[in-house]
Amino acid sequence: MVLLGQVGVLVELGLEALHVLEQFDEGGARFEVGTFNITATYWWLNLSSELIFVGDANAVEPKSGARRRGYELVSFWRPLPWLGLDAVYTHSRARYKETQEDPDFDPLDAQLRLLTGRFVEGGVESAGEFGASAVKGKWEASTRVRYLGPYPLVPSGTKRASSEVMVNLRLAYKPGNFTVYGELLNVFDANGKDIEYYYPSFIPGVIPVGTEAATRLSRAEEPRTVRLGVKYSF
């Protein structure tokens, strides 16, 4: 077993003052036996400011500082000379140091004035991936399963993105310097989102001109897709 550790501070020099931009600590351990290994890491991160995406401006803006912490597990195993298995899982927690207001917050409304909290928008809480690869002779085959867990869209945590699972397959044949391959992406045609936001925006034909309304905006994943190709290596 091998123990890993790291402590550091990143400092940014501005025009007005010297301030700590990031402070982090990290520790972990690695276990290995035969063709199997697993690494576990736990980390803490202290930020003086979070940068949050502002959709309509297509930019980021600084908000209150935040504290993040989480762990990551990475494993690999080769049970057979021609078969490799790998897996990754991570879980994290992100909270603002100061209470923030949701886009729907209204101090004059009895219900909307409660929409405050310390969740960091878009702070992914869990994600994982599993893969299997087989190489035998001139043939190669692999599959990957990716998981993205739910995450908060607003500081109160009352609106969250849904979890999703994506499965991809690949088969290849390598006669000499050529590689002929086929890929099947999003095998089960999952209707997930690559990314999702919740912020005030103007949508022509939906929202009256001159006004804005907070709503969910997202980018859909690619539907089930087949890709075929040929590659030549010199």
Buried (B, 14 or more C-beta within 10 A) or exposed (E): EEEEEEEEEEEEEEEEEEEEBBBBBBBBBBEEEEEEBBBBBEBBBBBBBBEBBEEEEEEEEEBBBBBBBBBBBBBBBBEEEEBBBBBBBBBBEBBBBEEBBBBBBEEEEEEBEEBBBBBBBBBBBBBBBBBBBBBEEEEBBBBBBBBBBEBBBBBBBBBBBEBBEBBBBBBBBBEEEEBBBEBBBBBEEBEBBEEBBBBBBEEEEEBEEEEBEBBEBBEEBEEEEEEEEEEEEE
